[in-house]
Amino acid sequence: MQFHSLEDIFEAFNQLKVLIIGDVMVDSYLWGKVDRISPEAPVPIVHVQQREKRLGGASNVAVNVQAMGATPLLCSVIGTDADGQDLLNLLQKNNLSAEGIIQSKSRTTTTKHRIISGSQHLLRIDSEVDYPIHADERKELINRIKLLALECQVIIFEDYDKGVISKELIEEIVTFANKHHIPTVVDPKKRNFLNYAGVTLFKPNLKELREGLKIDFDSAHPEELQQAVRVLKEKLQLTSVLVTLSEKGVYIDFAEQKHLIPAHIRQIADVSGAGDTVVSIAAICLALQLSPLFIAGLANLGGGLVCEYLGAVPINKQSLLEEALGNNLFAKYAATNY
């Protein structure tokens, strides 16, 4: 498929279906004001002014995919608790399908409670379990994934080490995806880092790359970063790796192409959820078989944009298009098929 403009590409995103597998969660926020210290202990008293719950984890990836115009199909296991009901309500509120969601009495739905005063993040309280889902739940989840995957153009593994994704699930789904020529994209965590052999695009950040390979290197020296990525590609038989470098941008090693793309200068409010935005954009670009440079360039641009907002927020498609046009992304990164 050939595209003649950025607008053509952004319009093509609307035709895509994206399967997202991983750990979903609820992001809960209490926004308030602090004007005194508690007489009971040396801690601030927060007068709550606003409460909000958002989709987090793999479900934030679904929100980002949807924001880009594609249709996300989310597959995960949650609890039958009140937080699980909150998550289902949030899916419905955001017009997201719950057909790939399994509820289990043995699970606690992951919820992260954040207490914020102004722009100051005061405290986070996590409610979660991280042990693997039961074998029967895994079997049911795999069956749902395979059923839904056949109508999708790309699969994302969004791993937060909370137990939904396992080595057995990865191997079965990657084999299935490769058999049906569906590209796979991975946002990894430590537990399963070396279990993603044969996926299409692997997207760690620097910390995950160091911990996953158990090596240290100086990312300020490009040759050391390139060597670490070479080691990763050899270990997992990977075609492509996209490493997010925080304020330094992104590095992509795709087949024989290697590119370091610097970050754009921004007023950073919060980096929460930036990785979710990056993997969402990279996946839909991969589904359209766009060039490695374009995949990395647009994902880098989108990841930076969401950092200008407090909390995990989805990308704004129109804002991203305008920035991409302003940066002449189409001509600069030659958006041709890979």
N, C-alpha and C positions, 0 to 999 in steps of 0.2 A: 504493500500500500504506500503510495506516494502522497506527500502533502505539500501544498504550495504556500502555506502561510501558518503563522501561529494560530490564527483564528480557526483554520481547518483542523488543526490538531486538538484544540480545546473543544471543538464541536464533536470530534470523533470520540472523545472521552465519554460522551453521553451514551454511546452505544455499547459500552463495556459492562460486563458483570464480573465482580471480583469476589472470590471466596476467601474469607479470613478465618483462620484457625488459631485459637489461643485463649489466653487468660483474660476474661472480661472482668471489669470491676466498676464500682461506683465511686466517683470522686465527690466527696461531700465538703462543702465550704460553709464556714461561719465567718461572716465579715462583721467587724465591730470597731468600737472605739475604746482606746485605753486612756484614762485620765487619772488613775490612782493605782496604788499597790495594795494588795490584800493585807488586812491586819492579821490574817491567820497564817500566812507564809509569805516569803519574799517573792511573790509572783504577781504579774499584772492582772487586773480585773478587766475583762473584756465585756463591754455592753453590746450585745448582739443587735445589729441593725439590719442584717440581711442573711437569709439562708438560701443555699442553692445546692442542687445535686446535678452532676453531669456524668455522662458516660466516659469511662476511663479504660486504660489498658487496650486490649484488642478491640473493644467497642469504640474507643476513640479513633482507632484506625478506620473503623467502619464509617464513622461520622466524617472523617477527612475524605475518604473515597467518595462518599455521597456528595460532599461539598464540591468535589471536582466534577460532578455530573454523572459519575458511574454508579452502578447499582451494587451495593455490598450485600453479601450473604454471610452471616456470622455463625460460626460453629464453636460451641463451648459447653462447659458443664458448670452450673451454678447451684446454690443451695435452695431449699424450700423455705428459707427464712424471710424475714421482713425486708432485708437488704436485697434478696433475690427478687422479691416482688417489685421493689423500687427499680431494679434494673430492667425488668420486663416493662414496667410503666414508662421508663425513659426510652426504651426501644420504640414503644408504641407512639410516644409523644414525638419522636424524631422520624416517624414513618419508616422504621427499620424492621425487617422481617425477623421473627423469633423462631422460624421453622427449624433452624439448626441448633437451637438452645435446648439442652437437656437439664432437667432439675433432679437433684439428688438429695435425699434426706441426710446423707453422710457428709455433705459439704457445707462449708461456710462461705457465703458469697463475699468475695474480697471487697472491702470498703475502706477508703482512706479519708479520714476526717481531718480537714485542715482548718486551723483557726488563724485568721488574718486580721491585722489592724492596719488600716491604710494600705501601704504597699509592703508592710512588714509581716513576714510569715513567722508566727509565734510558736506554733506547735502542730505536729501531725500525729494522729492516733490511727493505727492500722488494725483492722479486724479481718483475719484471714487464716487459712491453712495452706500449707504448701506440699503436703504429701500427694503422691500420684493418685489419680482417679482409679476406681476399682476396675478389674479386668472386664466385667460385664458392661460397665459404663463406657470403657474405651471401645469395646466392640460396637456398641450402639452408636457412638460418636463417629467411628470410622465409616459405618454404613451410611450415616446421614451425609458425611463429607463426600463420599463417592457418588451418592445420588445427586447432590447439588453441584458438584464439581464439573459434571458433564455439560452444564450450561454456562460455564464461566470461562473467561479468557486468560485468567491468571489466578494463582493461589498464593496467599500470604500466610506464613507462619509467624504469629506475633507472640513470642515466648517471654513470659515474665517469671518463669520458675515457680509457678503456683500449682503445678501438678496436672494441668490439662494435657500438655504435650509431653510425650514420652518417646523413648528410642523406638519402641515397637510401632507407635502411631506414625512417627516420621518415616520410617523405612517403608511401611505399607503405602502411605499416601504419596511419597516421592516416586516409588515404583509405579503406582497407578497413574500419576500425573505424567511421567515420562512416556509411559505406554500410550497415553492419549494426547501427547504433544501439548500439554498445558504447562507453561512456564511457572516456576516456583520461586518465591522471594522470601528471604528469612531475615527477621529482626531477632537476633539471638540473645540468650542469656547464658550464664556459666554452666548450668547443669547439663544441658544438651548441646553445648557448643560444638563438640566434635562428632555429633551424631547426624549432621546434615549433609552427608555425602551425596553428591550428584545433583544438588539443587542448582537452579539457573543463576540466581543472584543472591549473594550473601552480604548483609549490611550490618556489620558491627560498628560500635564506636571504639575509640582508642582504648578505653578501659577494658571493654569486653575482648578486644583483640589481644591485649597483653595477658589478661587473666585466662582467656580461653586457650592460648598457646603456651602459657606459663613461661613467657620470655619477656625481657625488658628491652626497650629500644627508645631512642630519642626521635620523636616525630618531627623535630626541627631539622633533622637531617633526612632529606628525601630518600637517600639510598637505604637507610635503615628501615624506614616504613615500607619501601618497595620489597625489601628482603623478607620482612615479616609477612606481607601479603603473598609473596611467592611460596613461603612455607605453608600458609593456610590453604592456598589453591592446590598444592601437591597433596596435602593430608586429606582433603575432602573431594578431590577430583572436581574442582569448581571451574566453571567457565568465566564467571565474573564476580568481583568483589567491589563493594562500595563502602568506603570507610568514612564515617563522619568525624571531623576533626575539631568540633566545637567552633571557637572563634576563628580558626584557621581555614575553615571551609570543608571541602570533601576531596577524597582521592578515589578514583575509579581505575580498576584494572580489569578490562573487559577483553577477553581473548588476547590479542596482541597489542591492544591500545591501552596506554597508561596516561592519565591526565590528573593533575592537581589543580583544583579550581578554588581560588580564594573566596572567603566569605565577603559579603557586602557590609559596609559600615552601617551600623544601626544603633538605636537606643534600645538596649536589651532590658526588658522588664522581668522576664521569666523564661527559662529554657524548658520548662515542663511541656511535654508533648511534642517537642520539635522532632524527635526521632520518629514518632508516629506519622507526622506529616511527611517527612522525608521518605519513609518506606511506602506510604500510600502513593505519592507522586511517582516514585521510581517504578512501582509495580504497574501502574496504568500506562506509563511510557513504554515499559518493557512489553506489555501486551500489544502495543501498537508497533512494535519492532523499530522503535526510534533509535537514533545513534547513541553510542555510549556517552559522548560528550553532552548531548542534549538531555539524556536521562539524568546525569549528574548535575548539569547546569540548572535545570528546572527544579530538581529536588533540593539543591542547595539554596536556591532563591526562596522556595516555599518554606523550608525549615527556618530560615532567617526571619521571614515575615511574621510567623506565629510567635517568635520570641519577643515581639514588641508588646505583647499582651500578657496580663497576669493570669496564671493558671493555664491548664491545657485547653486550648481553643482550636477549633478547626480552621483550616485555611479558607480564605475568601477567594473564590475562583476569579472574580472580576479584578480584584486587587493584584492577584498573581499575574493575570494576563497583562494588565497595564504595566507592571514592573518588567515583565518579560519583553514586552514591546519596547519599553524605554531602554532596556539593556541590549536591544537588538539580538535577542537570544536565537532567533531562527537562523539568521545569517551567520552569527558568530559560531554557533555550535552545529551547523550543518545538519539539520533535522532530517536526515535520510535514513532509510532502513539499515539495520546493523547487519 
